[in-house]
């Protein structure tokens, strides 16, 4: 039986909240925004039909406060909740509280979120389904456990320590040598406890020069599971993605089919519904892929899959939550373009240190083949309490070189952000690098090429504009009116 959805509360802020609101407007479904005190004039608040103040700046008092979220939904007549990504998006307790309050949860079941949220259990399920996993050890109690495992299974350094309840690159520490192990283990445990409230750690063999491939899945409640092909998310810094593209330049058609159908098999095995992503690490040397994790939510980079398939993944999530069947089958999905996404964070492009403040000038790119997912406007503040992502910039073309060329135009000619520093100079250096253009890179690309990438920066600021104007004035003063006038 189909469920009515008359109004959706978006339990998020910034880019994800605004992105979901765009689809809600298309579907003519009113929205409720929630906001903390520093976000009272934020873009998502201005865009929503209703807005509710839910607390002060610290996330635990606002965007992580489950009861305030549910009260905001009930008090505004919202009958459904979409969590976006980050904050409570993969929190099974919150999903269950939403359902218990008589609201529609736009996401996978709490049981599936719980199952896949624990990296150790997720890996065990993948192994049962005969999906290759990275050699590793679960539930590590001490650094000595890791040393014993490495000797027993003949595993060499480097290894990666990961928070079992983790995600988003938090609680992950790479260890190069045995003398670093004890300190790295303590650091991983501390980060895991701080970020997820769970200090359980697992250790895995680190795949040198690995490529990060993920498969986008959509599924309904009637057992229909369809993949929307893959994305390449290899370019990362501090284990967090910075540039993504679809399809992957790494895979040939045979590998593409194998990895996509492996993802479908796993999601069918766990009874998945709505949108989700299966992540793999691809070893370029052996041409083998290994299961990493399942993201039980809408991914930041879902937009590039939408660009190559013509589908609206948020709309599909809302339809599945209503109880509708997928309106297509696997053979109906034909990606026919190439798309790139860069993440614009308010950070210093040389050091990655946060750069918070007011955006004094903002000019967003336009023209053919460009899509913007924006969380701010000119004059808006970027507060220091939350993730520094404020815009996703996507481009599409007939092929990879076409998409890169359009991205170059968007970043170098059409984008202006003043008042805060952004990653734009670094992103432009990356997409102009010969190795990136050739499709030859790994998860270590940025750390290995950082000095070279910085040397390519061509920074513009308001002083450049003033000098340009002064040049025009001097030319007119000396030579009189010019033809271009």
C-alpha positions as CSV (number, residue, x, y, z in Angstrom):
1,X,0.0,0.0,0.0
2,X,1.3,3.4,-0.9
3,X,2.1,5.8,1.9
4,X,1.3,9.5,1.6
5,X,4.1,12.0,2.1
6,X,2.8,15.5,2.5
7,X,5.8,17.3,4.1
8,X,9.4,16.3,4.6
9,X,11.7,17.4,7.4
10,X,15.4,17.4,6.3
11,X,17.5,16.5,9.3
12,X,20.6,18.3,8.0
13,X,22.0,21.6,6.9
14,X,24.0,23.2,4.1
15,X,24.7,21.4,0.8
16,X,22.7,18.2,1.5
17,X,19.7,20.0,2.8
18,X,19.5,22.3,-0.2
19,X,20.0,19.4,-2.6
20,X,17.1,17.5,-1.2
21,X,14.9,20.6,-1.2
22,X,15.4,21.0,-4.9
23,X,13.8,17.6,-5.6
24,X,11.1,18.2,-3.1
25,X,10.2,21.4,-5.0
26,X,10.1,19.4,-8.2
27,X,7.7,16.9,-6.5
28,X,5.7,19.8,-5.0
29,X,6.3,18.4,-1.5
30,X,6.8,21.2,1.2
31,X,9.9,21.0,3.4
32,X,10.9,21.8,7.0
33,X,14.4,23.0,7.7
34,X,16.1,22.7,11.1
35,X,18.8,25.1,12.1
36,X,21.3,25.9,14.9
37,X,21.8,29.5,16.2
38,X,24.7,30.3,13.8
39,X,22.7,28.9,10.9
40,X,19.7,31.1,11.3
41,X,20.3,32.9,8.0
42,X,21.7,29.9,6.2
43,X,20.7,29.0,2.6
44,X,18.7,25.9,3.6
45,X,16.7,27.9,6.1
46,X,15.8,30.5,3.5
47,X,14.8,27.9,1.0
48,X,12.5,25.7,3.2
49,X,8.8,26.2,3.6
50,X,9.1,26.0,7.4
51,X,12.1,26.3,9.6
52,X,12.6,25.3,13.2
53,X,15.4,26.4,15.6
54,X,16.8,23.3,17.3
55,X,19.6,24.5,19.5
56,X,23.0,26.1,19.8
57,X,26.1,25.6,17.6
58,X,27.6,22.3,18.9
59,X,26.1,19.5,16.8
60,X,25.3,17.5,19.9
61,X,22.9,20.3,20.9
62,X,21.4,20.7,17.4
63,X,22.0,18.5,14.4
64,X,22.8,15.4,16.4
65,X,19.9,15.9,18.8
66,X,17.4,13.2,17.8
67,X,14.5,14.2,20.0
68,X,14.6,17.8,18.8
69,X,14.6,16.6,15.2
70,X,11.5,14.5,15.8
71,X,9.7,17.2,17.8
72,X,10.4,19.6,14.9
73,X,8.8,17.2,12.4
74,X,5.7,16.6,14.6
75,X,5.2,20.3,15.4
76,X,5.3,21.4,11.8
77,X,3.1,18.7,10.4
78,X,5.9,16.9,8.6
79,X,5.2,13.3,8.0
80,X,8.6,12.1,6.7
81,X,12.3,12.6,7.5
82,X,15.2,12.6,5.0
83,X,18.6,12.6,6.8
84,X,20.8,13.7,3.8
85,X,24.5,12.7,4.5
86,X,26.5,13.1,7.6
87,X,25.2,13.8,11.1
88,X,22.4,11.2,11.7
89,X,22.2,9.8,8.2
90,X,23.6,6.3,9.2
91,X,22.3,6.2,12.7
92,X,20.0,3.2,13.2
93,X,18.8,4.5,16.6
94,X,17.5,7.8,14.9
95,X,15.9,5.8,12.0
96,X,14.0,3.7,14.6
97,X,12.9,6.7,16.6
98,X,11.6,8.3,13.4
99,X,9.6,5.2,12.6
100,X,8.4,4.8,16.2
101,X,7.1,8.4,16.1
102,X,4.8,7.4,13.2
103,X,6.9,9.2,10.6
104,X,8.2,7.9,7.3
105,X,12.0,7.2,7.3
106,X,13.5,8.0,3.8
107,X,16.3,5.5,4.0
108,X,17.1,1.9,4.5
109,X,15.7,-0.1,7.5
110,X,17.3,0.5,10.9
111,X,18.3,-3.2,10.9
112,X,20.3,-2.8,7.7
113,X,21.9,0.4,8.9
114,X,23.0,-1.3,12.1
115,X,24.3,-4.4,10.2
116,X,26.4,-2.4,7.7
117,X,27.5,0.3,10.2
118,X,29.8,-2.1,11.9
119,X,32.7,-2.7,9.6
120,X,33.6,-6.0,11.2
121,X,30.1,-7.5,10.7
122,X,29.8,-6.0,7.2
123,X,33.1,-7.7,6.2
124,X,31.8,-11.0,7.6
125,X,28.6,-10.8,5.6
126,X,30.6,-10.0,2.4
127,X,32.8,-13.0,3.1
128,X,29.7,-15.3,3.5
129,X,28.5,-13.9,0.1
130,X,31.8,-14.9,-1.4
131,X,32.8,-11.3,-2.1
132,X,36.6,-10.7,-1.8
133,X,37.7,-8.7,1.2
134,X,41.0,-7.2,2.2
135,X,43.2,-9.5,4.4
136,X,42.8,-8.3,8.0
137,X,42.1,-8.9,11.7
138,X,38.9,-7.8,13.5
139,X,38.3,-6.4,17.0
140,X,41.9,-5.7,17.8
141,X,42.6,-5.4,21.5
142,X,46.3,-4.3,21.3
143,X,49.2,-3.5,19.0
144,X,50.6,-7.0,19.8
145,X,47.5,-8.6,18.2
146,X,48.4,-6.9,15.0
147,X,52.0,-8.0,15.1
148,X,50.9,-11.6,15.7
149,X,48.4,-11.5,12.8
150,X,51.0,-10.0,10.4
151,X,53.5,-12.8,11.3
152,X,50.9,-15.5,11.0
153,X,49.5,-14.4,7.6
154,X,52.8,-13.1,6.3
155,X,51.5,-9.6,5.9
156,X,54.0,-6.8,5.4
157,X,53.7,-3.1,6.3
158,X,52.0,-0.7,5.6
159,X,48.7,-1.6,7.3
160,X,45.6,0.5,7.9
161,X,43.9,0.8,11.3
162,X,40.2,1.6,11.1
163,X,37.3,2.4,13.5
164,X,34.9,-0.5,13.2
165,X,32.0,1.9,13.5
166,X,33.7,4.5,11.3
167,X,33.2,6.3,8.1
168,X,34.1,9.5,6.3
169,X,37.8,8.9,6.8
170,X,37.6,9.3,10.6
171,X,39.4,6.9,12.9
172,X,41.7,5.7,10.1
173,X,45.5,5.6,10.6
174,X,48.0,4.3,8.2
175,X,51.1,2.6,9.8
176,X,54.3,2.3,7.8
177,X,56.6,0.7,10.4
178,X,56.4,-1.5,13.5
179,X,57.7,1.2,15.9
180,X,54.7,3.5,14.9
181,X,52.2,0.8,15.7
182,X,51.5,1.4,19.4
183,X,51.1,5.2,19.0
184,X,48.9,4.7,15.8
185,X,46.7,2.2,17.6
186,X,46.1,4.6,20.5
187,X,45.4,7.4,18.0
188,X,42.9,5.3,16.0
189,X,41.1,4.2,19.3
190,X,40.9,7.8,20.5
191,X,39.5,9.1,17.2
192,X,37.0,6.2,17.0
193,X,35.8,6.9,20.5
194,X,35.5,10.6,19.9
195,X,33.8,10.4,16.5
196,X,31.6,7.3,17.0
197,X,31.4,6.5,20.7
198,X,33.0,3.1,20.0
199,X,36.7,2.4,20.2
200,X,36.6,-1.0,18.4
201,X,39.4,-1.2,15.9
202,X,40.2,-3.5,12.9
203,X,43.5,-3.7,11.0
204,X,43.9,-4.5,7.3
205,X,46.6,-4.8,4.8
206,X,47.1,-1.4,3.1
207,X,46.7,-1.7,-0.7
208,X,49.5,0.3,-2.2
209,X,48.4,2.5,-5.1
210,X,44.8,1.4,-4.7
211,X,41.9,2.8,-6.7
212,X,38.7,3.6,-4.9
213,X,35.7,2.4,-6.8
214,X,32.1,2.6,-5.6
215,X,28.8,1.2,-7.1
216,X,25.6,3.2,-6.8
217,X,22.6,0.9,-6.0
218,X,18.9,1.7,-5.9
219,X,16.4,-0.9,-4.6
220,X,12.7,-1.0,-3.6
221,X,10.8,-3.0,-1.0
222,X,9.8,-5.7,-3.5
223,X,13.2,-7.2,-4.0
224,X,14.2,-5.2,-7.1
225,X,17.8,-4.2,-6.9
226,X,19.4,-2.2,-9.8
227,X,22.9,-0.7,-10.1
228,X,23.5,2.7,-11.6
229,X,27.1,1.9,-12.5
230,X,30.2,3.0,-10.7
231,X,32.1,6.1,-9.6
232,X,35.8,6.5,-9.1
233,X,36.7,8.3,-5.9
234,X,40.4,7.7,-5.7
235,X,41.6,11.3,-5.3
236,X,41.5,11.8,-1.6
237,X,43.3,13.8,1.1
238,X,43.3,12.5,4.7
239,X,41.1,9.6,3.6
240,X,38.4,12.0,2.5
241,X,37.3,12.3,-1.2
242,X,38.1,15.5,-3.1
243,X,37.4,14.7,-6.7
244,X,35.0,12.0,-8.1
245,X,34.1,10.9,-11.6
246,X,31.7,8.6,-13.3
247,X,32.3,6.2,-14.9
248,X,35.7,5.0,-13.7
249,X,38.7,5.4,-16.1
250,X,40.2,2.4,-14.4
251,X,37.8,-0.4,-15.4
252,X,37.3,-2.2,-18.7
253,X,33.8,-3.4,-19.6
254,X,34.4,-6.9,-18.2
255,X,35.6,-5.6,-14.8
256,X,32.8,-3.0,-14.7
257,X,30.2,-5.7,-15.2
258,X,31.8,-7.9,-12.5
259,X,32.1,-5.2,-9.8
260,X,28.6,-3.8,-10.5
261,X,26.9,-7.2,-10.3
262,X,28.9,-8.1,-7.2
263,X,27.5,-5.0,-5.5
264,X,24.0,-6.0,-6.6
265,X,24.4,-9.5,-5.2
266,X,25.6,-8.1,-1.8
267,X,22.7,-5.7,-1.5
268,X,20.2,-8.3,-2.5
269,X,21.7,-10.6,0.2
270,X,21.2,-8.1,3.0
271,X,17.6,-7.1,1.8
272,X,18.6,-3.5,1.0
273,X,16.1,-0.9,-0.1
274,X,16.4,2.8,-1.2
275,X,19.7,4.3,-2.4
276,X,23.0,3.0,-1.2
277,X,26.6,2.6,-2.2
278,X,29.0,-0.4,-2.1
279,X,32.6,0.7,-1.9
280,X,35.6,-1.3,-3.1
281,X,39.3,-0.9,-3.3
282,X,40.9,-1.9,-6.6
283,X,44.5,-3.2,-6.7
284,X,45.9,-1.8,-9.9
285,X,48.8,-4.3,-9.9
286,X,46.8,-7.5,-9.6
287,X,43.6,-6.1,-11.2
288,X,41.6,-7.4,-8.3
289,X,39.0,-5.6,-6.2
290,X,38.1,-6.0,-2.5
291,X,35.0,-5.0,-0.5
292,X,35.4,-2.0,1.7
293,X,32.0,-1.0,3.1
294,X,28.4,-0.2,2.4
295,X,27.2,3.4,2.8
296,X,23.6,3.2,3.9
297,X,22.7,6.7,2.7
298,X,22.7,9.2,-0.1
299,X,26.4,9.8,-1.1
300,X,27.9,13.3,-1.5
301,X,28.9,12.4,-5.0
302,X,25.5,11.0,-6.2
303,X,25.1,13.9,-8.5
304,X,27.6,12.7,-11.1
305,X,25.7,9.4,-11.3
306,X,22.5,11.5,-11.9
307,X,24.4,13.4,-14.7
308,X,25.4,10.2,-16.6
309,X,22.1,8.3,-16.2
310,X,19.5,11.2,-16.2
311,X,17.9,9.9,-13.0
312,X,17.1,11.8,-9.8
313,X,18.3,9.5,-6.9
314,X,16.6,11.6,-4.2
315,X,13.3,11.3,-6.0
316,X,13.8,7.5,-6.2
317,X,14.4,7.5,-2.4
318,X,11.2,9.4,-1.8
319,X,9.2,7.0,-4.1
320,X,10.6,3.9,-2.4
321,X,9.7,5.4,1.0
322,X,6.2,5.9,-0.3
323,X,6.1,2.2,-1.1
324,X,6.4,2.4,-4.9
325,X,8.3,-0.1,-7.1
326,X,11.3,1.0,-9.1
327,X,10.0,2.3,-12.4
328,X,12.9,0.7,-14.4
329,X,14.9,-2.5,-14.7
330,X,18.6,-3.1,-15.1
331,X,18.5,-3.2,-18.9
332,X,16.9,0.2,-19.0
333,X,20.0,2.0,-17.5
334,X,22.3,3.4,-20.2
335,X,24.9,5.9,-19.0
336,X,25.9,8.0,-22.0
337,X,28.1,10.8,-20.6
338,X,31.1,11.4,-18.5
339,X,30.9,13.5,-15.3
340,X,33.3,15.0,-12.8
341,X,32.7,16.4,-9.3
342,X,35.0,18.6,-7.2
343,X,34.3,19.4,-3.5
344,X,34.7,23.1,-2.7
345,X,35.7,23.3,1.0
346,X,36.4,26.4,2.9
347,X,40.0,25.4,3.5
348,X,43.5,26.7,2.7
349,X,44.5,24.8,-0.4
350,X,48.2,24.6,0.7
351,X,47.6,23.3,4.3
352,X,43.9,22.1,4.4
353,X,43.4,24.2,7.5
354,X,39.8,25.5,7.9
355,X,39.0,29.0,6.6
356,X,35.8,30.3,8.1
357,X,34.1,33.6,7.9
358,X,31.7,35.5,5.6
359,X,31.6,35.1,1.8
360,X,32.1,38.6,0.6
361,X,31.8,37.8,-3.1
362,X,30.4,34.7,-4.8
363,X,30.1,34.1,-8.5
364,X,29.1,30.5,-9.4
365,X,30.0,28.9,-12.7
366,X,27.4,28.5,-15.5
367,X,27.4,27.5,-19.2
368,X,26.9,24.2,-20.9
369,X,27.6,21.0,-18.9
370,X,27.8,22.6,-15.5
371,X,25.8,21.7,-12.4
372,X,26.1,23.3,-9.0
373,X,25.0,22.0,-5.6
374,X,25.3,25.1,-3.4
375,X,24.9,25.5,0.3
376,X,25.6,29.2,0.5
377,X,25.0,32.6,-1.0
378,X,27.0,35.8,-1.3
379,X,27.1,37.4,2.2
380,X,26.5,34.1,4.0
381,X,28.7,32.9,6.9
382,X,30.6,29.7,7.0
383,X,30.6,28.8,10.7
384,X,33.5,27.0,12.3
385,X,31.4,24.3,14.0
386,X,30.6,22.0,11.0
387,X,32.0,20.4,7.9
388,X,33.7,23.0,5.6
389,X,32.0,21.8,2.4
390,X,30.0,24.7,0.9
391,X,29.6,23.8,-2.8
392,X,29.8,20.8,-5.1
393,X,30.8,21.7,-8.6
394,X,30.0,19.1,-11.3
395,X,30.6,19.0,-15.1
396,X,29.6,16.6,-17.8
397,X,30.7,15.9,-21.3
398,X,30.5,13.4,-24.1
399,X,33.7,11.8,-22.9
400,X,36.3,12.2,-20.1
401,X,38.4,14.9,-21.8
402,X,35.2,16.9,-22.6
403,X,34.2,16.8,-18.9
404,X,37.7,17.8,-17.8
405,X,37.7,20.7,-20.2
406,X,34.4,21.9,-18.9
407,X,35.6,21.6,-15.3
408,X,38.7,23.6,-16.2
409,X,36.5,26.4,-17.6
410,X,34.3,26.3,-14.5
411,X,37.1,26.5,-12.0
412,X,39.5,28.9,-13.8
413,X,37.1,31.3,-15.6
414,X,33.7,31.3,-14.0
415,X,34.2,30.7,-10.2
416,X,34.9,33.6,-7.8
417,X,34.8,33.1,-4.0
418,X,36.1,35.9,-1.7
419,X,36.2,36.3,2.0
420,X,37.3,32.7,2.7
421,X,40.0,30.5,1.2
422,X,38.9,27.5,-0.9
423,X,40.4,24.4,-2.4
424,X,39.8,25.7,-5.9
425,X,43.5,26.4,-6.8
426,X,44.4,22.8,-5.7
427,X,41.5,21.3,-7.6
428,X,42.5,23.2,-10.8
429,X,46.1,22.0,-10.4
430,X,44.9,18.4,-10.1
431,X,42.7,18.4,-13.2
432,X,45.5,20.0,-15.2
433,X,48.1,17.5,-14.0
434,X,49.3,15.1,-16.9
435,X,48.9,12.0,-14.6
436,X,45.2,12.9,-13.9
437,X,44.5,13.7,-17.5
438,X,46.0,10.3,-18.4
439,X,43.9,8.5,-15.7
440,X,47.1,7.4,-13.9
441,X,46.7,8.1,-10.2
442,X,46.1,6.3,-6.8
443,X,44.8,7.2,-3.3
444,X,48.3,8.6,-2.6
445,X,48.3,11.0,-5.6
446,X,47.9,14.2,-3.6
447,X,50.5,13.5,-0.9
448,X,53.0,12.4,-3.5
449,X,52.5,15.4,-5.8
450,X,51.6,18.2,-3.2
451,X,54.6,20.4,-3.8
452,X,54.2,20.2,-7.6
453,X,50.5,20.9,-7.4
454,X,51.1,24.0,-5.1
455,X,53.7,25.3,-7.6
456,X,51.0,25.3,-10.3
457,X,48.7,27.6,-8.3
458,X,47.7,30.9,-10.0
459,X,45.9,32.8,-7.3
460,X,43.7,35.8,-8.1
461,X,42.4,38.2,-5.6
462,X,40.8,41.7,-5.3
463,X,44.2,43.3,-5.7
464,X,44.5,41.7,-9.1
465,X,41.1,43.2,-10.0
466,X,42.2,46.7,-8.8
467,X,45.4,46.5,-10.8
468,X,43.4,45.5,-13.9
469,X,41.1,48.5,-13.5
470,X,44.1,50.8,-12.8
471,X,45.6,49.6,-16.1
472,X,42.5,50.5,-18.0
473,X,42.4,54.0,-16.4
474,X,46.1,54.6,-17.2
475,X,45.5,53.4,-20.9
476,X,42.5,55.8,-21.3
477,X,44.4,58.7,-19.7
478,X,47.4,58.3,-22.0
479,X,45.7,57.3,-25.2
480,X,42.1,58.7,-25.0
481,X,38.9,56.6,-25.7
482,X,39.6,53.1,-26.9
483,X,37.7,50.9,-29.5
484,X,36.6,48.4,-26.9
485,X,34.7,51.2,-25.1
